[in-house]
Amino acid sequence: MTDEIAVRGTSRSRKEIVRYLVGVAIGVIVLLLLLGKRTELRPAWHQIGQANLAWVAAAIVAQALSLLTFAALQHRVLKLGGASIRLAPLAMLSLANDAIANTVPGEPAISSAYRYRFYRRQGATSASAGWTIFTVLLAQAIGMSLILLLGVLAALASGGTRDAGATLAGLVIVVVAVAVLVRRDMILEFAAALAGLIGRIAARRRPGHQRLAERVQATLARMREIPLAPPSAIGVVGIATAVWFFDFLCLACAFCAIHASVPWDGILLAYGVAQVAGTLPIVPGGIGIVEGSLAVILVAYGAARPSALAAALVYRVISFWLAIAAGWVTVGTIAHRQHRTHPPPRPAP
């Protein structure tokens, strides 16, 4: 993939913007419905107002560790792909990419293209940059599958559910996902064939599309040549799982911050389900959906409604809204450094 591919793939259309606005409206409506019951909202706000600042700080630290671990994940995968980028720039990228992914229309193309161009500017080849994005995405999916599986097992152990089929399904998903990561060459080969087919069809209208498809195929072929041995794959999955685990700790700390007991038998399952629901391309950033699914499942496992709502709100303020604010500051910082390092050419006199 070249920078031209990344830019073309991220051009926003009216349809994407309309879909984004509709998604935001849906999320706001869900959030208003969630916060509409005064009998639950008043005690929830009271608990938030009396929050233990030490535990709030612990939640912020847990979220920071999640972002740093994601930077370490990228560093590891880039290194396996033959590129070396320092952790500090990758940590800034993690913040910036998170803000873009949660607020800009046209996801996930925009944030992926932003990450791709960042890798390229830091010296990674097109194949290494594309391979890193692909591998990190797979590793994150496997890590979340493991979190969900652990959540189901914890719920089973507590007697909260007797659906052993869910556990079996989780095991199958994890095994298949790991197999896909190890044999990613098959997925890349399929993607190359698909790109060639699309290129041939598009070339009938615009000849330039055929050349673009050929460059995509060439990059995918180079990506297939990057090795990923099973031990390396396991290590990458381990780091990706740690990213989710630290984010989960932020939620656990949120319960402690509002002086509520943590519903350990269901909190991991609630967290996993909420994260999966939040990735649905309907509502940007899972606004309202994450908070609602968290509160509903936590209440089902014994948490008081005001406590579940308060903990979900504290968690989202830290992991979502605070991260977005810091992320956009980081986007500006990265842009300023890029402008300072590579200033635009001056017009000829």
N, C-alpha and C positions, 0 to 999 in steps of 0.2 A: 504494500500500500504506500502510495506517495502522499505528499502533503496535498496535492491536487485532489486526490480521492477523499481525503479527510474533510477538505473544505466543501467539496461538492456534496458529500454525504450528510453535511450538517446544515445545509441551506433550509431555512425555516419557511414553511408555506402557511397560507392562511388557514388551511385545514388543521395544521398542528396547533396554531395559536388558539383557534376556536375550541379544539379539543382540550387544550390546556385550561382555558377559562371555564369551560363546562366542568372539568375535573375539580378545579378550585372551588367552584360553586357547590358541587356535590359534597366536597370535604367540609366546607363551612357549614352547610346544612346539617350534616351528620354531627359536627362538633356542637352546633347550637342545640340539637336535640339531646345530645349527651349532657350538656350543661344546663338544660332547661328545667330540670327538677330542683326547685329551691330547697326542698327538704333534704336533698343529698348535697347540693352545691354549697349551702351555707356551712355545714360542718366540714366539708372538704376544704373550703377556703380558710376556715379557722385552723385546720391542721397545717395547711401550707404556711399561714401567717406565723404559727408557732414552731416552724421547722428548726431542727438542730443544725446550725451552720457548719459544724464540724462534719456531719454526715453529708451535707450538701457539697462541701469541699471534697469529700471522699468520692462522691458521685462524679464530680467534675474531673478528678484525677483518673477515675476508672475510664471515663470517656476519652480523656487525653491518651491513656495507655492504649485504648482501642485504635485511635488514629495513628499512634506511633507504631503499633504492631502492623497496621496496614501498610505503613511505609516500609517496615522490615520485610513484609511479604513481597512487595514490589521489588525491593532491593535484591532479595533472594532469587526471584524469578528472572530478573534482568541479568543477574550474574550467571545463572544457568544458561541464559541465551547469549552470553558473550559480551554483555554490556556492564559497565560499572558506573553507577550514579550514587553519590553520597546520600546518607540517610536524611540530612537536614533539608535539602531541596525536595526529597520525596515526601517528607512530613508536611512541608508547605503545600505540595501538590495534593496530598490527601485532603487537607482542609479545603483548598480551592475546588477540587473536583467534587467534593461532597456538596458544597454550596451550589455549584452549577447543576449537579444531578437533581437536586431537590427544588430548584426554582426556575430553571430555564425551559421553555417549550422545546419540543423536538427530542426528548430523551428516548433511548439512551445514547443516541448518536452524538449529541453535543459534547457530553462529558467524555465519551470515549475518544472523540477527535481531539479534545483539549489535552487529554492525557497522552495521546499519540504524538502530538506536536511537541509537547514538553519533553518526552523521551528523546525525540529526534534532535531537539535543540541541545540536549545534554550529551549527545554523541552516539546514541543508540542507532543501529541500522533500522531500515524499514521493517525487515523481517523480525528482528529482535523486539522492536516496539509492538508490532502486531501480535507476535507470539506471546508477549508478556500480558497484554490486555486479555487475550483469549484464555491463557492459562490461569490468570488470577480470577477471571469470571467463573471458570469451572471449579477452582479450588474453593471459592466462596460458596458456591452452590453446594458442594460436598460438605463444607463446614456447617452450613445451616441445616443440612440433612441430618448430620450427627447431633446437632443441638436439639432438633425436633425429636430424634430417636431417643435421646436421653430424657427429654421431657415426657414422652409417652411412657418410658420405663419407670420414671419417678411416679407418674400418675398411677400406673399399674401396681407398683409396690405399695402405694398408699390405699389402694382399693377404690380410687376415684373412678376408674374405668376398668372394665373387664374385656375390652376388645383386644384380644391377642392378635387379631388380624392386622391392626394398625402397627404393631411392633414388627410383624413379619414384613409388611409393606415397607416400613422404614428401613429394615435391613436390606431388602432388595434394592431400594433406591440408592442407598449408600454404596452397595457393591457395584451396581451398574455405573454409578457416577465415577467411582474410582477407576473402573475399567475404561471408561471413556477418557479420563485424564491420562492414563498410562498409554492408551492407544489413540491418542488425539490425532495421529496421522490419518486415520480413517475419516474423521470428521473434516479435517483440512482438505483431504482429497475430494470428498463430496462437495465441499464449499467451492473448490477450484472448478469442478465440473459444472456446478450450478452457475458460477460466474461466467464460464465460457458460453453456456447456453443462453444466459441473459444477454451477454455481449453480442452474440450472433443475431438474436432477435432484435435488439436495440439498434444494431448496425444497419438494419434495413431502413431506419428512419434517419439516423445520424451516424455517419461513418466514424466519427471520433469516439463513439462509445465502444467500438470494437477494440481500439487501441487501449482504452482505459481498462477493459476487461482482461486484455492480455497482460497488462502490468499487474493487475490484481492476481491473476493466475501465477505469474512469475514469483510474486512475493509469497503467496501461499505455498508454492513449491519449496522456497527457501525456508519457510517456517517448518515444513515437515522434516527438514534436515537437522533441526535443532534437537539434540537428544534430551530425554527426560527418563532416567532410570527409575524403577519402582521405589528405591530408597529415597531418591530426591522427591518423587511425587508424594510420598508419605510425609516427608518433612514440610513440603509446601502446604499440604492439607492441614497439618498440625498448626502451622502459623495462621492459616486462614480461620481455623476453628477458634484459636486464641483471640482473633479480632472480634468475633461474635461474643466470646465469653466475657471479655472486658466490658463490652457494651451491655451485656446482661447484668454484670456487677453494678453498673450504673443504676439499673432498675432496682436491684436489691438494696442498694444504698438509699434510694429514694424512699423506700418503705421505712428504713431506719430513721431517715431524716424527719418523717412526719410522726414519729413515735408509734408506729404500727408494727405488729408482728408480721414477719415475712411468711406467706403461705408456701412453704418449700415444696409441698406435694404438687402444686399446680403452677408455680410461677415460671418455671422453665418452659413448660408447654405453652403457657399463655404468651411468653416472650416470643417463642418460635413461630406460633400461629400469627401473632401481630406483625412480625417482620415479613413473613410471607405475604400477608394481606397488604402490607404497605408497599410491596414491590409491584402490585397490580398496576398496569399502565392507565388506569382510569383516573385516579386521584394523585396529583403530584405530591411526592413526599409522604403519601399516605395520611394527609391531613384529615383528622377526624376518624379515619379508619383504624389507625394504630391505637389511638387513645380508646376508641370504643371497644375494639376487640380485646384489648388488654383488660379494661375494666370488667367487661362481661365475663371473661373466662376466670379472672381472679376472684370475682364474686362467687362463681360456680364452685370454686375450690375453697370457700370458707372465708374469704376476706370481706370485711364490712364494706358496703357500697361507698360511703364517703372516703374510707381509707384507700380503696382501690382506685377511685377517681383521682384523689389527691396524689397518690404515688405515680399514676400514669401521667398526670400533668407535670409533675416535677421532673420526671424522667424525660418527657418530650421537650420541656423548656431547655434542658441541658443538652440532650443528644441531638435535637433538631434545630430549635430556634437559636440557641447560643452558638452552635456549630455553624449555622448559616451565616450569622453576623461575622464571626471570626473568619469564615471561609471567604466572604466577599472582600474583607480587608486584605486577606492573603492574595486573592486574585489581583487586586490593585497593586500589591507589593511586587508580585511576580511580573506584572506588565511593566511596572516602573523599572525594575532591574533589567528586563529584556530591552526596553527602550534605551536605557543607559549603556548597556553592553553593545547593542546593535542599533545605533541611531539611524533614522531614515536618511537617505541620501539628500544632500542639499541641491536645490535646483541650480542648473548652470547659469552663470552670470550673462 
